[in-house]
Amino acid sequence: MEQHIFNVTEVNELVKLLLDHEPLLQNICVRGEISNYKLYPSGHHYFSLKDEQGAIRCVMFKGQAYQLRFRPENGMKVLVTGRISVFPRDGAYQLYCNTMTPEGVGDLAVAFEQLKEKLHREGLFDPTHKKPLPEFPERIAIVTSSAGAAVHDMIRILRRRYPLAKVILLPVRVQGVEAPPEIAGAIRYANRWNIGDVIITGRGGGSMEDLWAFNDERVARAIYESEIPVISAVGHEPDVTISDFVADARASTPSNAAEIAVPDQVELLRMLGSSRIRLEQSETAQLAKLRDRLMELSSKRVMKDQTAYIQDQRMNLLHLQQRLGDLANMKLSRKKQQFTAMAAALDAMSPLKVLGRGYAMACDESGHVLKSGKQVHNGQKVNVRLGEGGFEATVDHPYGGE
């Protein structure tokens, strides 16, 4: 019997045919650790699954990868379902994946932690970015389902606590694939048209899948970018979503969000009543002080005799005049004594006194005092002053002072 000779392509096609017709390999579940993970621009995911002794090549095409709710990473242990077949061109078999879930925990839990870590690194949870809630909001925008019990609870509480506020409902779906873009769009719409002073977004309780719209990155970024303060009110008190971390305030329930958003009118009325009482007491005390002051002033002498003040001031003026006169006379007397002493000293030093004792003083024609015979010459006219009067002389024979 002659042996059939196969070419390479025929062998690969035969192996593919055998694998494709093996039922056990058409819906197989494989446990392993992800390695060599790559995400191509086409949207296809390529990686390997390995354990202690072996590895298998895997591919997850874009259509199946779109259903992933977490981001695969190297080293992550997962359960993968799919079919095993051969790619004839390479002659290598691989696992064509349909689903992938983290081993030991749900894919939603992994997706939650991954997104939480990513947004935390980007600073979306930073307390410095959170805006304060308005103390007395005039308009409250609620982004939630119009059919749920949560919205009715919030409206009822808002009307009871603070009926002055206007409530504006922006109805959206809060569950399903369409929910995240609708919630994010409603928040951006409220900001664009400045619909409210504060936004409440959330829904009633449910499973993690039910609340997943508020773990969506699009909703988180819309809350972060909102210029209007946002209160996140999702589920019951133990429930925590990404929206709670990003929002400016977190409420344990939708009803609690309504309580946080507005003041209580009963408490406001009580505060106003207390303020009114304190104001009345303050005014009463002030009036009592003014009354006492009025009584004190009315008992003063000036209030009984209007001229008494003028008379008292006239006496003060006379007293001041007397003191000023005395001070002026004392100062004038001291100045006279000083003048007399200085005049006597000047008189004692006066040249006229010397001349009066028989001395004379000669001056040239310019009036300069002559102190030496060397300052004159023959025929020069000089003026000679005596104690009384004087005369003009002509120099006949000058001589030095030696």
C-alpha positions in Angstrom: 0.0 0.0 0.0 1.4 3.3 -1.1 1.8 5.9 1.7 0.0 9.3 1.1 2.4 12.2 1.2 1.0 15.4 2.8 2.2 18.9 2.3 2.6 21.3 5.2 -0.7 23.1 4.6 -2.6 19.8 4.4 -1.1 18.6 7.7 -2.2 21.9 9.4 -5.6 21.7 7.9 -6.0 18.1 9.1 -5.0 18.9 12.6 -7.4 21.9 12.6 -10.1 19.6 11.4 -9.5 17.1 14.1 -9.4 19.8 16.9 -12.5 21.6 15.6 -14.5 18.3 15.7 -13.4 17.4 19.3 -16.4 18.5 21.5 -14.2 18.7 24.6 -12.1 21.4 23.0 -14.9 23.6 21.7 -16.1 24.9 25.1 -13.1 24.4 27.3 -12.3 26.3 30.6 -8.6 26.8 31.3 -7.0 28.1 34.5 -3.6 29.9 34.3 -1.5 32.9 34.8 -1.4 35.7 32.2 2.0 36.4 30.6 3.3 38.3 27.5 0.1 40.2 27.4 -0.3 42.7 24.5 -3.2 44.8 23.4 -3.0 45.8 19.7 -4.5 48.9 18.1 -7.0 46.6 16.4 -8.6 45.9 19.8 -7.4 42.2 19.8 -5.7 40.8 22.9 -2.8 38.4 22.6 -1.3 36.6 25.6 -0.2 33.3 27.0 -1.6 31.3 29.9 1.0 29.3 31.9 1.3 27.2 34.9 4.3 25.5 36.6 5.0 23.1 33.7 3.6 24.6 30.5 2.0 27.4 28.5 -0.6 27.9 25.8 -1.0 30.8 23.4 -4.3 32.7 23.6 -6.1 35.3 21.6 -9.3 37.3 22.5 -10.7 39.2 19.6 -12.1 42.6 19.8 -15.8 41.5 19.9 -15.2 39.3 22.9 -12.8 41.7 24.6 -15.4 44.4 24.5 -17.3 42.5 27.2 -14.4 42.6 29.6 -15.1 44.8 32.7 -11.5 44.8 33.9 -8.1 45.2 32.4 -6.0 42.0 32.1 -2.4 42.3 33.4 0.6 40.1 33.4 0.7 37.8 36.5 -3.0 37.8 37.0 -4.6 34.4 37.5 -7.7 33.9 35.5 -10.2 31.5 34.2 -10.7 31.6 30.5 -13.4 29.8 28.4 -13.2 29.3 24.6 -12.2 26.8 22.0 -8.9 25.4 20.9 -7.9 25.4 17.3 -5.0 25.7 14.9 -4.0 28.7 12.9 -3.0 26.9 9.6 -0.5 29.5 8.5 1.7 29.0 11.6 0.8 25.4 12.4 0.5 26.3 16.1 -2.6 25.7 18.2 -4.0 28.3 20.5 -6.9 29.1 22.7 -9.5 31.4 21.2 -11.0 33.1 24.2 -14.7 34.0 24.7 -14.7 35.0 28.4 -12.2 35.8 31.0 -12.7 36.2 34.8 -10.2 36.7 37.6 -9.7 33.6 39.7 -11.0 33.8 43.3 -12.7 37.2 42.9 -15.3 38.6 40.5 -14.3 40.6 37.4 -16.3 43.6 38.7 -14.3 43.6 41.9 -11.0 43.6 39.9 -12.3 46.3 37.6 -13.4 48.4 40.6 -9.9 48.3 42.2 -8.1 48.9 38.9 -10.2 52.0 38.1 -10.0 53.2 41.7 -6.2 53.0 41.6 -6.0 54.7 38.2 -8.2 57.7 39.2 -6.4 58.0 42.6 -3.0 58.3 40.8 -4.5 61.0 38.6 -5.7 63.0 41.6 -9.5 62.7 41.1 -9.9 61.8 44.7 -7.8 64.7 46.0 -9.7 66.5 48.9 -8.3 69.9 47.7 -10.4 69.6 44.6 -13.6 69.1 46.4 -16.0 72.1 46.5 -18.1 73.2 49.5 -21.8 72.7 49.3 -23.9 75.8 49.3 -25.5 76.6 52.6 -28.8 77.7 51.3 -29.3 76.4 47.7 -32.0 77.8 45.6 -32.1 75.0 43.0 -31.3 71.4 43.4 -30.6 69.2 40.3 -31.3 65.4 40.8 -29.7 63.1 38.3 -31.4 59.7 38.7 -34.2 57.5 37.5 -37.6 59.0 37.5 -39.2 55.6 38.1 -37.3 54.6 41.3 -38.3 55.0 44.9 -35.1 57.0 45.6 -36.2 60.1 43.7 -39.5 60.2 45.5 -37.8 59.9 48.9 -35.4 62.7 48.0 -38.2 65.0 46.8 -40.3 64.3 49.8 -37.4 65.1 52.2 -36.3 68.2 50.3 -39.9 69.6 50.4 -40.2 68.8 54.1 -36.8 70.2 55.1 -36.4 73.2 52.9 -39.4 74.0 50.7 -37.8 77.2 49.4 -35.5 75.2 47.1 -36.6 74.4 43.6 -36.1 70.7 42.7 -35.1 69.9 39.0 -35.1 66.3 38.0 -32.9 65.2 35.1 -34.2 61.6 34.4 -31.6 59.0 33.3 -31.2 55.3 33.3 -29.2 54.1 36.3 -28.6 50.5 35.2 -27.4 48.9 32.0 -25.0 49.8 29.2 -26.8 53.1 28.4 -26.7 54.3 32.0 -23.1 55.7 32.2 -23.3 58.0 29.2 -26.7 59.3 30.2 -25.6 60.1 33.8 -22.4 61.7 32.6 -24.3 63.7 30.0 -26.9 64.9 32.5 -24.2 66.2 34.8 -22.5 68.0 32.0 -25.9 69.4 30.8 -26.6 70.7 34.3 -23.2 72.5 34.3 -23.6 73.9 30.8 -26.9 75.6 31.5 -26.2 76.2 35.2 -29.4 74.3 36.2 -28.7 73.9 39.9 -26.6 75.2 42.8 -25.9 71.6 43.8 -26.3 68.2 42.0 -27.4 65.0 43.6 -26.7 61.8 41.6 -27.4 58.2 42.6 -29.9 55.5 42.9 -31.3 53.0 45.4 -29.6 49.9 46.6 -28.8 46.8 44.6 -26.1 44.3 43.7 -22.7 45.4 42.5 -23.9 44.8 39.0 -26.9 47.0 39.6 -24.7 49.9 40.9 -22.0 49.5 38.3 -23.0 52.6 36.3 -21.6 54.7 39.1 -18.3 52.8 38.9 -17.9 53.9 35.3 -14.9 56.1 34.4 -17.1 58.4 32.3 -19.4 59.2 35.2 -16.4 59.7 37.5 -14.8 62.2 35.1 -18.0 64.1 34.6 -18.4 64.5 38.4 -14.7 65.6 38.7 -15.1 68.2 35.9 -18.4 69.6 37.3 -18.3 73.2 38.4 -21.4 72.6 40.5 -20.9 70.7 43.7 -22.0 67.1 43.4 -23.3 64.8 46.1 -23.0 61.0 45.4 -25.9 59.0 46.8 -25.6 55.4 45.6 -27.2 52.4 47.3 -27.2 51.7 51.0 -24.7 52.8 53.6 -22.2 49.9 53.1 -22.2 50.3 49.3 -19.2 52.3 48.0 -18.7 53.3 44.4 -16.1 55.3 42.4 -18.6 58.2 42.3 -18.4 58.4 46.1 -14.7 58.9 46.0 -14.8 61.6 43.2 -17.9 63.6 44.4 -17.6 66.7 46.6 -19.7 64.9 49.2 -20.8 61.4 49.8 -24.2 60.4 51.2 -24.9 57.0 52.7 -28.3 56.8 50.9 -30.3 59.0 48.6 -32.4 60.1 51.5 -29.3 61.1 53.4 -28.2 63.1 50.3 -31.4 65.2 50.5 -30.6 65.9 54.2 -27.1 66.9 53.4 -28.1 69.2 50.4 -30.4 71.5 52.4 -30.8 72.9 55.9 -33.8 71.8 58.0 -36.4 74.6 58.2 -37.4 73.5 61.7 -33.8 74.0 62.9 -33.6 77.3 60.9 -36.8 78.5 62.6 -35.4 77.5 66.0 -32.2 79.4 65.3 -34.1 82.4 64.1 -36.3 82.3 67.3 -33.1 82.2 69.4 -31.6 85.0 67.5 -34.7 87.1 67.9 -34.7 86.5 71.7 -31.0 87.4 71.9 -31.6 90.5 69.8 -34.5 91.6 72.0 -32.4 91.1 75.1 -29.5 93.0 73.7 -31.7 95.9 72.7 -33.4 95.9 76.1 -30.0 96.0 77.8 -28.9 98.9 75.5 -32.0 100.8 76.3 -31.5 100.4 80.0 -27.9 101.7 79.7 -29.1 104.7 77.7 -31.9 105.3 80.3 -29.3 105.3 83.1 -27.1 107.6 81.1 -30.0 110.0 80.5 -30.8 110.0 84.3 -27.1 110.7 85.0 -27.0 113.6 82.6 -30.3 115.1 83.7 -29.0 115.3 87.3 -26.0 117.4 86.3 -25.9 121.1 87.2 -25.8 122.3 83.6 -29.1 120.7 82.9 -30.7 122.6 85.8 -28.9 126.0 85.2 -27.9 126.5 81.6 -25.7 129.5 82.4 -23.8 127.7 85.1 -21.4 126.2 82.5 -20.8 129.6 81.0 -20.1 131.1 84.4 -17.7 128.4 85.3 -15.8 128.8 82.0 -15.8 132.6 82.6 -14.1 132.1 86.0 -11.6 129.7 84.4 -10.9 132.3 81.7 -10.3 135.0 84.3 -8.0 132.7 86.2 -6.1 131.9 83.1 -5.8 135.6 82.2 -4.4 136.3 85.7 -1.9 133.5 85.4 -0.8 134.6 82.0 -0.4 138.2 83.2 1.7 137.1 86.1 3.9 134.9 83.9 4.3 137.8 81.4 5.3 140.2 84.2 7.8 137.7 85.6 9.4 137.1 82.2 9.5 140.9 81.5 11.2 141.5 84.8 13.8 138.9 84.1 14.5 140.4 80.7 14.9 143.9 82.2 17.4 142.6 84.7 19.4 140.8 82.0 19.3 144.0 79.8 20.6 146.2 82.7 23.4 143.8 83.4 24.4 143.5 79.7 24.2 147.3 79.3 26.5 147.9 82.3 29.0 145.4 80.9 28.9 147.1 77.5 29.2 150.5 79.1 32.3 149.4 81.1 33.9 148.2 77.9 32.9 151.3 75.8 35.8 153.2 74.2 34.1 156.4 75.3 34.9 155.6 78.9 38.6 155.3 78.1 38.5 158.6 76.2 36.8 160.3 79.1 39.9 159.5 81.2 42.1 161.8 78.9 42.9 159.4 76.1 42.3 160.2 72.4 41.6 158.1 69.4 43.0 158.9 65.9 41.5 157.8 62.7 42.5 158.3 59.1 40.2 159.9 56.6 38.5 156.6 55.9 37.6 156.1 59.6 40.1 153.4 60.3 41.6 153.5 63.8 45.3 154.3 63.7 47.3 152.1 66.0 50.9 152.9 64.8 52.9 155.9 63.5 53.8 153.7 60.6 50.2 154.0 59.3 50.6 157.7 58.5 52.9 160.0 56.6 53.8 163.7 56.5 51.0 166.0 55.5 48.3 163.3 56.0 45.1 164.6 57.7 43.8 162.6 60.6 40.8 162.9 62.9 41.4 162.9 66.6 38.5 162.1 68.9 38.5 163.1 72.5 36.3 162.3 75.5 34.2 165.3 74.4 34.4 166.3 70.7 37.6 166.2 68.7 39.6 167.9 66.0 41.3 167.4 62.7 45.1 167.5 62.5 47.8 167.3 60.0 50.7 164.9 60.5 54.0 166.8 60.7 56.4 164.3 62.0 55.4 160.6 62.1 57.5 158.2 64.0 57.3 154.5 64.8 56.2 152.9 68.0 59.6 151.8 69.2 
